[in-house]
Amino acid sequence: MYYSNIFLKENPLLFAYIPIFILFSFGLVVLCIWQFIAFGSYHKPEYFKGNLYYSSGQSIVLQVLNAI
């Protein structure tokens, strides 16, 4: 018998760590993708005559996702 089987039989609560680890790993991948989208969608701000502030043409979808 393998030691891992004995270990999990003695501590069955450790089975909960497996889905938690998978969930956190998936979350890390999602955060990396989100960072790529955030830096990849960067637009240099433009100044339009008569406006007080610079304006950047950002995607509405990305602004909504960022607000969430």
Secondary structure as a PSIPRED ss2 file (coil, helix, strand):
# PSIPRED VFORMAT (PSIPRED V4.0)

   1 M C   1.000  0.000  0.000
   2 Y C   1.000  0.000  0.000
   3 Y H   0.000  1.000  0.000
   4 S H   0.000  1.000  0.000
   5 N H   0.000  1.000  0.000
   6 I H   0.000  1.000  0.000
   7 F H   0.000  1.000  0.000
   8 L H   0.000  1.000  0.000
   9 K H   0.000  1.000  0.000
  10 E H   0.000  1.000  0.000
  11 N C   1.000  0.000  0.000
  12 P H   0.000  1.000  0.000
  13 L H   0.000  1.000  0.000
  14 L H   0.000  1.000  0.000
  15 F H   0.000  1.000  0.000
  16 A H   0.000  1.000  0.000
  17 Y H   0.000  1.000  0.000
  18 I H   0.000  1.000  0.000
  19 P H   0.000  1.000  0.000
  20 I H   0.000  1.000  0.000
  21 F H   0.000  1.000  0.000
  22 I H   0.000  1.000  0.000
  23 L H   0.000  1.000  0.000
  24 F H   0.000  1.000  0.000
  25 S H   0.000  1.000  0.000
  26 F H   0.000  1.000  0.000
  27 G H   0.000  1.000  0.000
  28 L H   0.000  1.000  0.000
  29 V H   0.000  1.000  0.000
  30 V H   0.000  1.000  0.000
  31 L H   0.000  1.000  0.000
  32 C H   0.000  1.000  0.000
  33 I H   0.000  1.000  0.000
  34 W H   0.000  1.000  0.000
  35 Q H   0.000  1.000  0.000
  36 F H   0.000  1.000  0.000
  37 I H   0.000  1.000  0.000
  38 A H   0.000  1.000  0.000
  39 F H   0.000  1.000  0.000
  40 G H   0.000  1.000  0.000
  41 S C   1.000  0.000  0.000
  42 Y C   1.000  0.000  0.000
  43 H C   1.000  0.000  0.000
  44 K C   1.000  0.000  0.000
  45 P C   1.000  0.000  0.000
  46 E E   0.000  0.000  1.000
  47 Y C   1.000  0.000  0.000
  48 F C   1.000  0.000  0.000
  49 K C   1.000  0.000  0.000
  50 G C   1.000  0.000  0.000
  51 N C   1.000  0.000  0.000
  52 L C   1.000  0.000  0.000
  53 Y C   1.000  0.000  0.000
  54 Y C   1.000  0.000  0.000
  55 S E   0.000  0.000  1.000
  56 S C   1.000  0.000  0.000
  57 G C   1.000  0.000  0.000
  58 Q C   1.000  0.000  0.000
  59 S C   1.000  0.000  0.000
  60 I H   0.000  1.000  0.000
  61 V H   0.000  1.000  0.000
  62 L H   0.000  1.000  0.000
  63 Q H   0.000  1.000  0.000
  64 V H   0.000  1.000  0.000
  65 L H   0.000  1.000  0.000
  66 N H   0.000  1.000  0.000
  67 A H   0.000  1.000  0.000
  68 I C   1.000  0.000  0.000
